[in-house]
Amino acid sequence: MSSFPNLDYKPKMPQRTDHGIGIIGAGGIVNYAHLPAYKKAGFKVVGISDQKVEQAERTAKEYGIPKVYRNLAELLKDDEVEIADIAVYPSAQMEIVERVTVAGKNLLCQKPLADEYAKAVRSVELAEGARVKLAVNQQMRWDAGIRCARLLIDQGWLGTPTYATIQVHCNTDWSLWPWIYQGKRLEVMFHSIHYIDSLRYLLGDPAYVFTSGSRAPGEKTQGETKTLTVWEYPSGLQVLIDACHSTWQGDTYAIFRLEGTEGVIKGTIGLMYNYPTGRPDTLEFMSKRNPDYWFSARLESMWIPDAFVGPMASLMCAIETQSEPETSGRDNLRTLQVVFAEYRSIEEKRAVRPEEITTY
Ligand SMILES: NC(=O)c1ccc[n+]([C@@H]2O[C@H](COP(=O)([O-])OP(=O)(O)OC[C@H]3O[C@@H](n4cnc5c(N)ncnc54)[C@H](O)[C@@H]3O)[C@@H](O)[C@H]2O)c1
């Protein structure tokens, strides 16, 4: 085993970067994350559509996208589009997946894949039936701190994991997503889903989850905005996710920490210090292999937009090699089982096994 870690955290790129991308939904996340990331990566966006055509036109002008489609049918008819990149609300995603799969195009869906577990299962089955690739935009797996943690675990620096936590206390301005106020589910469904997917990526699937969900006095959202979650694994590994979006004192913190039999990995999640501008993550670790000192890595890439290259690059690699994308729809069903298990836990005040979620 090397006494130096390999922290090559950048995404594996496809052989060709010119797979044609057609975007559906020209909203906030496409403008401040998808398109800046694709520009950096040299990906080819051939056209864009939105139910508000003027919104698609504005985005096309700003990013020099050649085509604006009047509707989804026009996008699906375009042979240049090999990948449909969907970024609409989760309740609307499955109907679009139905039409894209009939057209035989590959898909990158935004997270959450669906607002109901059964709809997510149907989306995955549709893609499998049509023999197209479906990936989910769970891009936190490519966030520098998280990917480095995974590299360190794979290289044995942590040993057997015994404890992990992600703790984020910040002041989130929900008006960035006006549509989010009406939903009865919020924090786990739209935010902690990233931590759930990343922790699954680092540590595998939990056996049990227990979640408390709540809101701070005076909040205007219907859904929960602060959650405390504990996961339990058969090995004795425990996970704590502590997310609170109403920290008014100005002392935001967003940390992750992993402890194992051989080492400790800890860092900060830069994006959450000033969303969506953010700052680079930090990462430190120590291991019994070098017990006398801590390593500190200087990470330069950002969750937004840089990590958004990852899911698209992985989907392109899967198309080229006839393999599964890292965040395939099938894998994402496990993330969604944990999401909905956490909601069942909040409702029923008990620890829930993710496998209990078959319909929800
Ligand atoms: N880190 C992340 O991955 C991340 C961050 C923010 C948002 N998101 C997800 O991205 C999705 C969009 O969020 P947003 O913040 O961009 O919202 P937004 O409201 O800014 O944009 C959504 C756009 O989709 C369009 N739209 C809605 N339904 C449509 C349909 N059926 N056909 C065509 N266009 C349609 C709307 O007109 C709007 O322009 C949400 O599911 C959200 O969870 C992900």
The ligand as a Tripos MOL2 file, in Angstrom:
@<TRIPOS>MOLECULE
LIG
   44    48     1     0     0
SMALL
NO_CHARGES

@<TRIPOS>ATOM
      1 N1        -28.2330   20.2630   -6.7430 N.am      1 LIG1
      2 C1        -29.1720   19.8940   -7.5780 C.2       1 LIG1
      3 O1        -29.0470   18.9120   -8.2410 O.2       1 LIG1
      4 C2        -30.3950   20.7220   -7.7030 C.ar      1 LIG1
      5 C3        -30.4320   22.0470   -7.2480 C.ar      1 LIG1
      6 C4        -31.5970   22.7700   -7.4600 C.ar      1 LIG1
      7 C5        -32.6850   22.1710   -8.0680 C.ar      1 LIG1
      8 N2        -32.6130   20.8540   -8.4490 N.ar      1 LIG1
      9 C6        -33.7690   20.1580   -9.0590 C.3       1 LIG1
     10 O2        -33.9730   20.6620  -10.3780 O.3       1 LIG1
     11 C7        -35.3610   20.7360  -10.6680 C.3       1 LIG1
     12 C8        -35.6860   22.1220  -11.1800 C.3       1 LIG1
     13 O3        -35.3540   23.0640  -10.1760 O.3       1 LIG1
     14 P1        -35.0980   24.5970  -10.5180 P.3       1 LIG1
     15 O4        -34.5700   25.2060   -9.2850 O.co2     1 LIG1
     16 O5        -34.3160   24.7530  -11.7630 O.co2     1 LIG1
     17 O6        -36.6090   25.0780  -10.7510 O.3       1 LIG1
     18 P2        -37.0950   26.3260  -11.6310 P.3       1 LIG1
     19 O7        -38.5070   26.6060  -11.2250 O.co2     1 LIG1
     20 O8        -36.1210   27.4420  -11.5710 O.co2     1 LIG1
     21 O9        -37.0730   25.7440  -13.1340 O.3       1 LIG1
     22 C9        -37.8830   24.7080  -13.6000 C.3       1 LIG1
     23 C10       -38.1840   24.9810  -15.0700 C.3       1 LIG1
     24 O10       -38.8620   23.8550  -15.6130 O.3       1 LIG1
     25 C11       -39.9200   24.3090  -16.4340 C.3       1 LIG1
     26 N3        -40.9170   23.2390  -16.4820 N.ar      1 LIG1
     27 C12       -41.6920   22.7850  -15.4740 C.ar      1 LIG1
     28 N4        -42.4340   21.7490  -15.8860 N.ar      1 LIG1
     29 C13       -42.1230   21.5410  -17.1920 C.ar      1 LIG1
     30 C14       -42.5560   20.6200  -18.1670 C.ar      1 LIG1
     31 N5        -43.4860   19.6910  -17.8800 N.pl3     1 LIG1
     32 N6        -42.0170   20.7050  -19.4040 N.ar      1 LIG1
     33 C15       -41.0960   21.6440  -19.7010 C.ar      1 LIG1
     34 N7        -40.6380   22.5530  -18.7990 N.ar      1 LIG1
     35 C16       -41.1470   22.4940  -17.5650 C.ar      1 LIG1
     36 C17       -40.4110   25.5790  -15.7570 C.3       1 LIG1
     37 O11       -41.1040   26.4200  -16.6650 O.3       1 LIG1
     38 C18       -39.1010   26.1860  -15.2630 C.3       1 LIG1
     39 O12       -38.5110   27.0650  -16.2150 O.3       1 LIG1
     40 C19       -36.0850   20.3370   -9.3700 C.3       1 LIG1
     41 O13       -36.4890   18.9790   -9.4550 O.3       1 LIG1
     42 C20       -35.0470   20.4470   -8.2950 C.3       1 LIG1
     43 O14       -35.1830   19.4670   -7.2840 O.3       1 LIG1
     44 C21       -31.4920   20.1440   -8.2820 C.ar      1 LIG1
@<TRIPOS>BOND
     1     1     2 1
     2     2     3 2
     3     2     4 1
     4     4     5 ar
     5     4    44 ar
     6     5     6 ar
     7     6     7 ar
     8     7     8 ar
     9     8     9 1
    10     8    44 ar
    11     9    10 1
    12     9    42 1
    13    10    11 1
    14    11    12 1
    15    11    40 1
    16    12    13 1
    17    13    14 1
    18    14    15 2
    19    14    16 1
    20    14    17 1
    21    17    18 1
    22    18    19 2
    23    18    20 1
    24    18    21 1
    25    21    22 1
    26    22    23 1
    27    23    24 1
    28    23    38 1
    29    24    25 1
    30    25    26 1
    31    25    36 1
    32    26    27 ar
    33    26    35 ar
    34    27    28 ar
    35    28    29 ar
    36    29    30 ar
    37    29    35 ar
    38    30    31 1
    39    30    32 ar
    40    32    33 ar
    41    33    34 ar
    42    34    35 ar
    43    36    37 1
    44    36    38 1
    45    38    39 1
    46    40    41 1
    47    40    42 1
    48    42    43 1
@<TRIPOS>SUBSTRUCTURE
     1 LIG1         1 GROUP 0 **** ****
